Amino acid sequence: MGEFKDLFQSADWKTEKHIPAIEMPDKVKKGEFFKVTVTVGKEIAHPNTTEHHISWIEVYFHPEKEKFPYQIGRFNFMVHGESVNGPNSSTIYTHPEVTLSFSLIFSFLIYVGAVFGEIPPFTSW
């Protein structure tokens, strides 16, 4: 069994559909609110089906000179085309994109995690 850290991967969001793209200002002022938008599948659209979809996005900030990051938010995407008629039979799908606003008083790094969900082939509806 591997280490927990080995479960996380990174790649270029322009060539990989599972990598979150982060959009935010290049500079922010101390104590002022600013917006961060996170999108999975920005350059290469991520398929969003009942069987294969993005389930959630989490956003963290890591203050300079601190040991651990803080979670700012977790955003769940709850509908992926499923209905009582079966998979991919409804007219509603979520898109894995969120925008949040916050302010900070320290220099920081932003980290983002996303997970995709798959319905195992043995699941029945």
N, C-alpha and C positions, 0 to 999 in steps of 0.2 A: 504494500500500500504506500502511495506517495505522500508527500507533505501537503498540507492545506494550501499553501501558497502556489503549488503546482496546478491547482484547479483554475487559476486565473490566467487569462491570455491577453495579449495585446497585439494590435496590428494596425495597419494604415486604414483609416475609415474610408478612404477613397477607393480602395480595392477589396474591402471585406464588408459584407452586408450585416454582420453581427456586431460590428464595433460602433459604440456610441460616438457621435460627433458632438463636440462642445462648442457653442458659440457664446462669446461674452466679450465685453469691452477689453481692449488691450491694457487700459489703465482704469483704475477705480479710485475714488477719493475715500479716505478714511471716514467711516461712519455713515456714508451715503449709500442708499439702496441702489442696486444695479441688477440687471436681468441676466440670467443664464438660461440658454435653451439647449436641451439635449435631444438628439434625434438618432434613432437606430435606423440605418438604411438610407442615409441622406443622399449619397452618390449612387449606390446600388440598392434599389428597392428591396426591402426584406419581404418575402412572402408572408402574408398574414392569413392563415387558414386555421380551421379548427385543429388540424393535426400538427401544425407548425407555426408558432407565433411568439412574439415577445411578451412575456408575462409581467415583467416589472423593470423599472429603472430606479437606481439609487444614486444619490448625489452626496458626496462627502467633501469637506474642506479640511486641509491640514495646515494649521497655523505654523508659520516659520518659528523655529526654535522650540516647538513642542514635539513630544515623542509620538503621539497618536492622533489620527484624524477624527473628526466628528461627523456624524451623519446629519445632513441637512434635511433630507426628505427621501421618502420611498413612494413611488407612483406605480399603482397597479393598473394593468389593462385587462379588463374583465370579460369582454365579449370578442369573439373571434369567429363569428358566422354560425355558431351553433344555435339550434332551436329544438323544440319537441319533435320536429320532423327529421332530425338528424344533423350530422356535421355539414357545415357550409350551406345551410338551407335558409338562413335568415338574411335580412338586409342590413344588419349592423355589424361593423367591424371597427375596432379601435386602431389608431395609428400610433406607433411608439415615439411620441414627441411630447416633451414637457417644457414649460417655461416657468421659472421661479425667480423671485426677487428676494434679496437679503442684503444686509450690510455687515461689514466686518471692520475691526479696528487694528488688525494685524496683517502683515504680508502672509500670503497663503498659496497653496496649490489646490486645485480642484480635481477630485477623482470621481469617476463615474463607473458604475457597474450595471450590467443588464443581463438578464437571463432569458433564454428562449424556452418555450414549453413545447413538448411533443406529446401527443396522445399515443400511448403504446398500441401496437396493432391488435392486442387482445382485448382492448377496451370495447365494450358494447354500449350502444345508445338505447 
